[in-house]
Amino acid sequence: MTHTTMPGGWSPFCFELTEEDRQVLKTAMEGLLSVSYTPLAAAHQVVAGMNYCFLCKARAVYPDATDFAAKVYIYQPLGHRAPHIVSILPLDA
């Protein structure tokens, strides 16, 4: 499935993640060990590159940790540069 949106505007969240979505999240999260993030949906924003907002189920990596919802923002630069985390925002219950 392709995601279309006007430059500068966010697409609606899509609950059918593409392989590209999953790869961007996986690459950006490499080395992040304290919390695991499972993507549930993704939104996109076309800029000079691509912004991603992932709605995730998150869980701290320690015994008896509880799940929480979070938005993970990632920027994918143009060219062959690696995506990186912009921010991670826990969602209030």
ChimeraX attribute file (.defattr): number of C-alpha atoms within 10 A of each C-alpha:
attribute: neighborCount
match mode: 1-to-1
recipient: residues
	/A:1	8
	/A:2	5
	/A:3	13
	/A:4	12
	/A:5	13
	/A:6	11
	/A:7	13
	/A:8	13
	/A:9	11
	/A:10	16
	/A:11	18
	/A:12	14
	/A:13	16
	/A:14	16
	/A:15	13
	/A:16	11
	/A:17	17
	/A:18	15
	/A:19	9
	/A:20	9
	/A:21	18
	/A:22	14
	/A:23	12
	/A:24	19
	/A:25	25
	/A:26	15
	/A:27	13
	/A:28	18
	/A:29	18
	/A:30	9
	/A:31	8
	/A:32	9
	/A:33	9
	/A:34	9
	/A:35	12
	/A:36	15
	/A:37	22
	/A:38	16
	/A:39	21
	/A:40	15
	/A:41	19
	/A:42	25
	/A:43	20
	/A:44	26
	/A:45	21
	/A:46	17
	/A:47	15
	/A:48	12
	/A:49	12
	/A:50	16
	/A:51	22
	/A:52	24
	/A:53	25
	/A:54	27
	/A:55	24
	/A:56	22
	/A:57	17
	/A:58	20
	/A:59	18
	/A:60	15
	/A:61	12
	/A:62	9
	/A:63	6
	/A:64	8
	/A:65	11
	/A:66	10
	/A:67	13
	/A:68	15
	/A:69	18
	/A:70	21
	/A:71	21
	/A:72	22
	/A:73	21
	/A:74	22
	/A:75	23
	/A:76	22
	/A:77	15
	/A:78	12
	/A:79	7
	/A:80	7
	/A:81	8
	/A:82	12
	/A:83	22
	/A:84	18
	/A:85	17
	/A:86	14
	/A:87	12
	/A:88	14
	/A:89	11
	/A:90	15
	/A:91	11
	/A:92	7
	/A:93	5
